[in-house]
Protein backbone atom coordinates (compact mmCIF):
# COMPACT_ATOMS: atom_id res chain seq x y z
CA UNK A 1 0.00 0.00 0.00
CA UNK A 2 1.61 3.28 -1.11
CA UNK A 3 1.27 6.51 0.75
CA UNK A 4 -1.34 8.84 -0.59
CA UNK A 5 0.44 12.06 0.33
CA UNK A 6 -0.11 14.34 3.27
CA UNK A 7 -3.61 15.62 3.31
CA UNK A 8 -5.50 16.86 6.33
CA UNK A 9 -8.81 15.14 6.54
CA UNK A 10 -11.70 15.35 8.95
CA UNK A 11 -13.60 12.55 10.61
CA UNK A 12 -17.31 13.01 10.09
CA UNK A 13 -19.47 11.49 12.79
CA UNK A 14 -22.68 11.36 10.82
CA UNK A 15 -22.81 10.75 7.10
CA UNK A 16 -25.33 12.74 5.11
CA UNK A 17 -27.59 10.10 3.61
CA UNK A 18 -28.34 11.91 0.38
CA UNK A 19 -26.82 14.83 -1.44
CA UNK A 20 -28.43 17.27 -3.81
CA UNK A 21 -26.60 15.60 -6.68
CA UNK A 22 -28.26 12.23 -6.19
CA UNK A 23 -31.56 13.15 -4.50
CA UNK A 24 -34.53 15.39 -5.33
CA UNK A 25 -34.30 18.99 -4.16
CA UNK A 26 -36.94 18.28 -1.51
CA UNK A 27 -36.81 14.66 -0.29
CA UNK A 28 -40.06 13.16 0.88
CA UNK A 29 -38.71 12.71 4.38
CA UNK A 30 -36.27 15.62 4.44
CA UNK A 31 -36.80 16.26 8.15
CA UNK A 32 -35.78 12.67 8.95
CA UNK A 33 -32.42 12.76 7.20
CA UNK A 34 -29.33 12.61 9.43
CA UNK A 35 -27.20 15.72 9.75
CA UNK A 36 -23.52 16.32 10.46
CA UNK A 37 -23.29 16.99 14.18
CA UNK A 38 -19.53 17.47 14.59
CA UNK A 39 -16.23 17.48 12.72
CA UNK A 40 -12.86 16.61 14.21
CA UNK A 41 -9.51 17.25 12.58
CA UNK A 42 -7.21 14.26 12.94
CA UNK A 43 -3.92 13.09 11.43
CA UNK A 44 -3.10 12.71 7.74
CA UNK A 45 -5.05 10.13 5.75
CA UNK A 46 -7.11 8.37 8.45
CA UNK A 47 -7.24 4.87 6.98
CA UNK A 48 -8.96 3.14 9.90
CA UNK A 49 -11.59 4.15 12.45
CA UNK A 50 -13.19 2.54 15.49
CA UNK A 51 -15.43 3.66 18.36
CA UNK A 52 -15.16 2.40 21.93
CA UNK A 53 -18.13 0.25 22.99
CA UNK A 54 -19.35 2.92 25.40
CA UNK A 55 -19.23 5.57 22.67
CA UNK A 56 -16.94 7.83 24.69
CA UNK A 57 -13.98 7.80 22.29
CA UNK A 58 -13.35 7.64 18.55
CA UNK A 59 -9.95 6.42 17.36
CA UNK A 60 -8.41 6.79 13.91
CA UNK A 61 -5.28 5.21 12.42
CA UNK A 62 -3.59 7.91 10.33
CA UNK A 63 -1.40 6.25 7.71
CA UNK A 64 0.39 9.35 6.42
CA UNK A 65 1.26 10.91 9.78
CA UNK A 66 2.22 7.65 11.51
CA UNK A 67 -0.01 8.15 14.50
CA UNK A 68 -3.44 7.50 15.94
CA UNK A 69 -5.92 10.19 16.95
CA UNK A 70 -8.05 9.69 20.06
CA UNK A 71 -11.16 11.85 20.06
CA UNK A 72 -13.03 12.56 23.28
CA UNK A 73 -16.61 13.02 22.13
CA UNK A 74 -17.72 14.90 25.23
CA UNK A 75 -15.00 17.56 25.15
CA UNK A 76 -14.07 17.45 21.48
CA UNK A 77 -10.39 17.13 22.40
CA UNK A 78 -8.18 15.23 19.93
CA UNK A 79 -4.97 13.61 21.18
CA UNK A 80 -2.30 12.22 18.85
CA UNK A 81 -0.45 9.07 19.86
CA UNK A 82 2.59 7.93 17.81
CA UNK A 83 2.59 4.53 16.11
CA UNK A 84 5.04 2.80 13.80
CA UNK A 85 5.04 3.47 10.06
CA UNK A 86 1.85 3.43 7.99
CA UNK A 87 -0.95 2.49 10.40
CA UNK A 88 -3.93 1.34 8.33
CA UNK A 89 -6.41 -0.28 10.72
CA UNK A 90 -7.26 -0.83 14.35
CA UNK A 91 -9.41 -2.83 16.71
CA UNK A 92 -10.56 -1.88 20.22
CA UNK A 93 -10.96 -4.28 23.14
CA UNK A 94 -14.51 -4.78 24.51
CA UNK A 95 -13.76 -2.79 27.68
CA UNK A 96 -12.63 0.19 25.59
CA UNK A 97 -9.25 0.21 27.30
CA UNK A 98 -6.88 -0.67 24.48
CA UNK A 99 -6.51 -0.22 20.74
CA UNK A 100 -4.39 -2.49 18.56
CA UNK A 101 -3.17 -0.56 15.54
CA UNK A 102 -1.88 -2.49 12.51
CA UNK A 103 1.22 -0.84 11.02
CA UNK A 104 1.44 -1.82 7.35
CA UNK A 105 5.17 -1.30 6.88
CA UNK A 106 7.42 -3.50 4.77
CA UNK A 107 10.59 -3.28 6.84
CA UNK A 108 9.01 -2.92 10.31
CA UNK A 109 5.60 -4.61 10.35
CA UNK A 110 4.05 -4.34 13.78
CA UNK A 111 1.04 -3.68 15.97
CA UNK A 112 1.02 -0.71 18.32
CA UNK A 113 -0.91 -1.25 21.57
CA UNK A 114 -2.41 1.99 22.88
CA UNK A 115 -3.88 2.70 26.31
CA UNK A 116 -6.93 4.74 25.30
CA UNK A 117 -7.84 6.43 28.62
CA UNK A 118 -4.19 7.39 29.14
CA UNK A 119 -3.50 8.14 25.45
CA UNK A 120 -0.14 6.38 25.64
CA UNK A 121 1.67 3.56 23.85
CA UNK A 122 1.80 0.44 26.01
CA UNK A 123 3.70 -1.87 23.70
CA UNK A 124 4.76 -2.54 20.14
CA UNK A 125 4.38 -6.13 18.98
CA UNK A 126 6.66 -7.05 16.08
CA UNK A 127 5.03 -9.05 13.29
CA UNK A 128 6.55 -11.17 10.52
CA UNK A 129 4.93 -9.40 7.57
CA UNK A 130 2.63 -6.49 6.78
CA UNK A 131 -0.58 -6.59 8.86
CA UNK A 132 -4.20 -5.80 8.15
CA UNK A 133 -7.02 -4.95 10.55
CA UNK A 134 -7.46 -7.52 13.31
CA UNK A 135 -10.28 -8.61 15.58
CA UNK A 136 -10.67 -9.24 19.30
CA UNK A 137 -12.36 -12.08 21.17
CA UNK A 138 -15.60 -11.41 22.99
CA UNK A 139 -13.97 -11.65 26.42
CA UNK A 140 -11.15 -9.33 25.39
CA UNK A 141 -8.40 -11.84 26.19
CA UNK A 142 -7.16 -12.41 22.63
CA UNK A 143 -6.48 -10.31 19.56
CA UNK A 144 -5.98 -11.84 16.12
CA UNK A 145 -3.93 -9.79 13.64
CA UNK A 146 -3.40 -11.04 10.07
CA UNK A 147 -0.13 -10.63 8.20
CA UNK A 148 0.40 -11.44 4.55
CA UNK A 149 2.89 -11.47 1.70
CA UNK A 150 6.56 -10.60 2.09
CA UNK A 151 8.27 -9.85 5.37
CA UNK A 152 11.39 -7.73 5.82
CA UNK A 153 14.29 -8.86 3.56
CA UNK A 154 15.66 -11.48 3.38
CA UNK A 155 12.69 -13.18 5.02
CA UNK A 156 10.53 -15.51 2.88
CA UNK A 157 6.85 -14.73 2.32
CA UNK A 158 4.81 -15.02 5.51
CA UNK A 159 1.07 -15.62 5.67
CA UNK A 160 -0.32 -15.98 9.15
CA UNK A 161 -2.64 -14.67 11.84
CA UNK A 162 -0.89 -13.76 15.07
CA UNK A 163 -2.84 -14.82 18.17
CA UNK A 164 -1.91 -12.24 20.81
CA UNK A 165 -2.70 -12.41 24.52
CA UNK A 166 -3.96 -8.97 25.56
CA UNK A 167 -2.84 -9.24 29.19
CA UNK A 168 0.83 -9.76 28.28
CA UNK A 169 1.16 -8.79 24.62
CA UNK A 170 2.75 -12.15 23.88
CA UNK A 171 2.13 -13.97 20.60
CA UNK A 172 0.64 -17.29 21.71
CA UNK A 173 0.35 -18.87 18.28
CA UNK A 174 0.77 -18.15 14.58
CA UNK A 175 -2.16 -19.53 12.61
CA UNK A 176 -1.20 -20.56 9.10
CA UNK A 177 -3.51 -19.08 6.46
CA UNK A 178 -3.25 -18.68 2.70
CA UNK A 179 -2.79 -14.92 2.18
CA UNK A 180 -5.15 -13.66 4.90
CA UNK A 181 -6.92 -10.31 4.84
CA UNK A 182 -8.82 -8.48 7.55
CA UNK A 183 -10.21 -10.61 10.38
CA UNK A 184 -13.93 -10.47 11.21
CA UNK A 185 -15.33 -11.60 14.57
CA UNK A 186 -18.66 -13.42 14.89
CA UNK A 187 -21.25 -12.25 17.43
CA UNK A 188 -20.42 -15.24 19.66
CA UNK A 189 -16.97 -13.76 20.28
CA UNK A 190 -15.12 -17.04 19.64
CA UNK A 191 -15.52 -17.60 15.90
CA UNK A 192 -13.58 -15.66 13.28
CA UNK A 193 -13.19 -15.32 9.54
CA UNK A 194 -10.53 -13.90 7.28
CA UNK A 195 -10.92 -13.09 3.60
CA UNK A 196 -9.09 -11.06 1.01
CA UNK A 197 -10.37 -9.75 -2.29
CA UNK A 198 -7.50 -11.12 -4.37
CA UNK A 199 -8.58 -14.77 -4.01
CA UNK A 200 -11.64 -17.00 -3.69
CA UNK A 201 -10.67 -18.42 -0.30
CA UNK A 202 -12.09 -17.83 3.18
CA UNK A 203 -10.42 -18.95 6.41
CA UNK A 204 -12.51 -19.97 9.45
CA UNK A 205 -11.12 -20.43 12.96
CA UNK A 206 -11.95 -20.05 16.65
CA UNK A 207 -10.15 -18.91 19.78
CA UNK A 208 -8.93 -22.50 20.33
CA UNK A 209 -7.87 -23.36 16.76
CA UNK A 210 -4.35 -24.78 16.55
CA UNK A 211 -1.74 -23.19 14.31
CA UNK A 212 -2.24 -25.54 11.39
CA UNK A 213 -5.97 -26.16 11.71
CA UNK A 214 -7.57 -23.08 10.11
CA UNK A 215 -10.35 -24.31 7.82
CA UNK A 216 -10.11 -23.04 4.25
CA UNK A 217 -13.36 -22.67 2.33
CA UNK A 218 -13.11 -22.40 -1.44
CA UNK A 219 -15.75 -20.22 -3.08
CA UNK A 220 -17.15 -20.98 -6.54
CA UNK A 221 -15.36 -18.43 -8.67
CA UNK A 222 -14.50 -14.84 -7.98
CA UNK A 223 -12.95 -13.13 -5.00
CA UNK A 224 -14.07 -12.90 -1.37
CA UNK A 225 -14.15 -9.15 -0.78
CA UNK A 226 -16.25 -8.78 2.36
CA UNK A 227 -18.18 -11.01 4.76
CA UNK A 228 -20.67 -10.87 7.62
CA UNK A 229 -21.88 -13.39 10.18
CA UNK A 230 -25.50 -14.13 10.99
CA UNK A 231 -26.63 -13.05 14.49
CA UNK A 232 -26.35 -16.65 15.75
CA UNK A 233 -22.80 -16.97 14.28
CA UNK A 234 -23.83 -20.13 12.42
CA UNK A 235 -23.73 -18.69 8.90
CA UNK A 236 -21.36 -16.47 6.95
CA UNK A 237 -22.41 -14.37 3.95
CA UNK A 238 -19.58 -13.46 1.57
CA UNK A 239 -19.74 -10.84 -1.17
CA UNK A 240 -18.06 -12.32 -4.22
CA UNK A 241 -17.00 -9.41 -6.38
CA UNK A 242 -15.89 -11.16 -9.54
CA UNK A 243 -18.91 -13.48 -9.84
CA UNK A 244 -21.46 -10.81 -8.82
CA UNK A 245 -22.86 -13.08 -6.13
CA UNK A 246 -23.24 -13.75 -2.41
CA UNK A 247 -21.94 -17.08 -1.14
CA UNK A 248 -23.53 -18.58 1.98
CA UNK A 249 -21.23 -20.66 4.21
CA UNK A 250 -22.29 -23.02 6.98
CA UNK A 251 -19.77 -22.38 9.77
CA UNK A 252 -20.10 -25.80 11.42
CA UNK A 253 -19.38 -27.76 8.25
CA UNK A 254 -17.21 -25.19 6.52
CA UNK A 255 -19.08 -25.61 3.25
CA UNK A 256 -20.81 -23.32 0.77
CA UNK A 257 -24.52 -24.08 1.01
CA UNK A 258 -25.83 -21.66 -1.61
CA UNK A 259 -24.91 -18.88 -4.00
CA UNK A 260 -27.17 -15.99 -4.97
CA UNK A 261 -26.48 -13.70 -7.90
CA UNK A 262 -26.83 -10.02 -6.99
CA UNK A 263 -25.90 -6.71 -8.61
CA UNK A 264 -22.61 -5.93 -10.29
CA UNK A 265 -19.39 -5.97 -8.27
CA UNK A 266 -20.66 -6.37 -4.68
CA UNK A 267 -17.87 -5.07 -2.44
CA UNK A 268 -19.58 -4.86 0.95
CA UNK A 269 -22.17 -6.81 2.89
CA UNK A 270 -24.06 -6.49 6.19
CA UNK A 271 -26.62 -8.65 7.98
CA UNK A 272 -29.53 -7.02 9.79
C-alpha positions in Angstrom: 0.0 0.0 0.0 1.6 3.3 -1.1 1.3 6.5 0.8 -1.3 8.8 -0.6 0.4 12.1 0.3 -0.1 14.3 3.3 -3.6 15.6 3.3 -5.5 16.9 6.3 -8.8 15.1 6.5 -11.7 15.3 9.0 -13.6 12.5 10.6 -17.3 13.0 10.1 -19.5 11.5 12.8 -22.7 11.4 10.8 -22.8 10.8 7.1 -25.3 12.7 5.1 -27.6 10.1 3.6 -28.3 11.9 0.4 -26.8 14.8 -1.4 -28.4 17.3 -3.8 -26.6 15.6 -6.7 -28.3 12.2 -6.2 -31.6 13.2 -4.5 -34.5 15.4 -5.3 -34.3 19.0 -4.2 -36.9 18.3 -1.5 -36.8 14.7 -0.3 -40.1 13.2 0.9 -38.7 12.7 4.4 -36.3 15.6 4.4 -36.8 16.3 8.2 -35.8 12.7 8.9 -32.4 12.8 7.2 -29.3 12.6 9.4 -27.2 15.7 9.8 -23.5 16.3 10.5 -23.3 17.0 14.2 -19.5 17.5 14.6 -16.2 17.5 12.7 -12.9 16.6 14.2 -9.5 17.3 12.6 -7.2 14.3 12.9 -3.9 13.1 11.4 -3.1 12.7 7.7 -5.0 10.1 5.8 -7.1 8.4 8.4 -7.2 4.9 7.0 -9.0 3.1 9.9 -11.6 4.2 12.4 -13.2 2.5 15.5 -15.4 3.7 18.4 -15.2 2.4 21.9 -18.1 0.2 23.0 -19.3 2.9 25.4 -19.2 5.6 22.7 -16.9 7.8 24.7 -14.0 7.8 22.3 -13.3 7.6 18.5 -9.9 6.4 17.4 -8.4 6.8 13.9 -5.3 5.2 12.4 -3.6 7.9 10.3 -1.4 6.3 7.7 0.4 9.4 6.4 1.3 10.9 9.8 2.2 7.6 11.5 0.0 8.1 14.5 -3.4 7.5 15.9 -5.9 10.2 17.0 -8.1 9.7 20.1 -11.2 11.9 20.1 -13.0 12.6 23.3 -16.6 13.0 22.1 -17.7 14.9 25.2 -15.0 17.6 25.2 -14.1 17.4 21.5 -10.4 17.1 22.4 -8.2 15.2 19.9 -5.0 13.6 21.2 -2.3 12.2 18.8 -0.4 9.1 19.9 2.6 7.9 17.8 2.6 4.5 16.1 5.0 2.8 13.8 5.0 3.5 10.1 1.9 3.4 8.0 -1.0 2.5 10.4 -3.9 1.3 8.3 -6.4 -0.3 10.7 -7.3 -0.8 14.3 -9.4 -2.8 16.7 -10.6 -1.9 20.2 -11.0 -4.3 23.1 -14.5 -4.8 24.5 -13.8 -2.8 27.7 -12.6 0.2 25.6 -9.2 0.2 27.3 -6.9 -0.7 24.5 -6.5 -0.2 20.7 -4.4 -2.5 18.6 -3.2 -0.6 15.5 -1.9 -2.5 12.5 1.2 -0.8 11.0 1.4 -1.8 7.3 5.2 -1.3 6.9 7.4 -3.5 4.8 10.6 -3.3 6.8 9.0 -2.9 10.3 5.6 -4.6 10.3 4.1 -4.3 13.8 1.0 -3.7 16.0 1.0 -0.7 18.3 -0.9 -1.3 21.6 -2.4 2.0 22.9 -3.9 2.7 26.3 -6.9 4.7 25.3 -7.8 6.4 28.6 -4.2 7.4 29.1 -3.5 8.1 25.4 -0.1 6.4 25.6 1.7 3.6 23.9 1.8 0.4 26.0 3.7 -1.9 23.7 4.8 -2.5 20.1 4.4 -6.1 19.0 6.7 -7.0 16.1 5.0 -9.1 13.3 6.5 -11.2 10.5 4.9 -9.4 7.6 2.6 -6.5 6.8 -0.6 -6.6 8.9 -4.2 -5.8 8.1 -7.0 -5.0 10.5 -7.5 -7.5 13.3 -10.3 -8.6 15.6 -10.7 -9.2 19.3 -12.4 -12.1 21.2 -15.6 -11.4 23.0 -14.0 -11.7 26.4 -11.1 -9.3 25.4 -8.4 -11.8 26.2 -7.2 -12.4 22.6 -6.5 -10.3 19.6 -6.0 -11.8 16.1 -3.9 -9.8 13.6 -3.4 -11.0 10.1 -0.1 -10.6 8.2 0.4 -11.4 4.5 2.9 -11.5 1.7 6.6 -10.6 2.1 8.3 -9.8 5.4 11.4 -7.7 5.8 14.3 -8.9 3.6 15.7 -11.5 3.4 12.7 -13.2 5.0 10.5 -15.5 2.9 6.8 -14.7 2.3 4.8 -15.0 5.5 1.1 -15.6 5.7 -0.3 -16.0 9.2 -2.6 -14.7 11.8 -0.9 -13.8 15.1 -2.8 -14.8 18.2 -1.9 -12.2 20.8 -2.7 -12.4 24.5 -4.0 -9.0 25.6 -2.8 -9.2 29.2 0.8 -9.8 28.3 1.2 -8.8 24.6 2.7 -12.2 23.9 2.1 -14.0 20.6 0.6 -17.3 21.7 0.4 -18.9 18.3 0.8 -18.1 14.6 -2.2 -19.5 12.6 -1.2 -20.6 9.1 -3.5 -19.1 6.5 -3.2 -18.7 2.7 -2.8 -14.9 2.2 -5.2 -13.7 4.9 -6.9 -10.3 4.8 -8.8 -8.5 7.5 -10.2 -10.6 10.4 -13.9 -10.5 11.2 -15.3 -11.6 14.6 -18.7 -13.4 14.9 -21.3 -12.3 17.4 -20.4 -15.2 19.7 -17.0 -13.8 20.3 -15.1 -17.0 19.6 -15.5 -17.6 15.9 -13.6 -15.7 13.3 -13.2 -15.3 9.5 -10.5 -13.9 7.3 -10.9 -13.1 3.6 -9.1 -11.1 1.0 -10.4 -9.7 -2.3 -7.5 -11.1 -4.4 -8.6 -14.8 -4.0 -11.6 -17.0 -3.7 -10.7 -18.4 -0.3 -12.1 -17.8 3.2 -10.4 -18.9 6.4 -12.5 -20.0 9.5 -11.1 -20.4 13.0 -12.0 -20.0 16.7 -10.2 -18.9 19.8 -8.9 -22.5 20.3 -7.9 -23.4 16.8 -4.4 -24.8 16.6 -1.7 -23.2 14.3 -2.2 -25.5 11.4 -6.0 -26.2 11.7 -7.6 -23.1 10.1 -10.3 -24.3 7.8 -10.1 -23.0 4.3 -13.4 -22.7 2.3 -13.1 -22.4 -1.4 -15.8 -20.2 -3.1 -17.1 -21.0 -6.5 -15.4 -18.4 -8.7 -14.5 -14.8 -8.0 -13.0 -13.1 -5.0 -14.1 -12.9 -1.4 -14.2 -9.2 -0.8 -16.3 -8.8 2.4 -18.2 -11.0 4.8 -20.7 -10.9 7.6 -21.9 -13.4 10.2 -25.5 -14.1 11.0 -26.6 -13.1 14.5 -26.4 -16.7 15.8 -22.8 -17.0 14.3 -23.8 -20.1 12.4 -23.7 -18.7 8.9 -21.4 -16.5 6.9 -22.4 -14.4 4.0 -19.6 -13.5 1.6 -19.7 -10.8 -1.2 -18.1 -12.3 -4.2 -17.0 -9.4 -6.4 -15.9 -11.2 -9.5 -18.9 -13.5 -9.8 -21.5 -10.8 -8.8 -22.9 -13.1 -6.1 -23.2 -13.8 -2.4 -21.9 -17.1 -1.1 -23.5 -18.6 2.0 -21.2 -20.7 4.2 -22.3 -23.0 7.0 -19.8 -22.4 9.8 -20.1 -25.8 11.4 -19.4 -27.8 8.3 -17.2 -25.2 6.5 -19.1 -25.6 3.2 -20.8 -23.3 0.8 -24.5 -24.1 1.0 -25.8 -21.7 -1.6 -24.9 -18.9 -4.0 -27.2 -16.0 -5.0 -26.5 -13.7 -7.9 -26.8 -10.0 -7.0 -25.9 -6.7 -8.6 -22.6 -5.9 -10.3 -19.4 -6.0 -8.3 -20.7 -6.4 -4.7 -17.9 -5.1 -2.4 -19.6 -4.9 1.0 -22.2 -6.8 2.9 -24.1 -6.5 6.2 -26.6 -8.7 8.0 -29.5 -7.0 9.8 
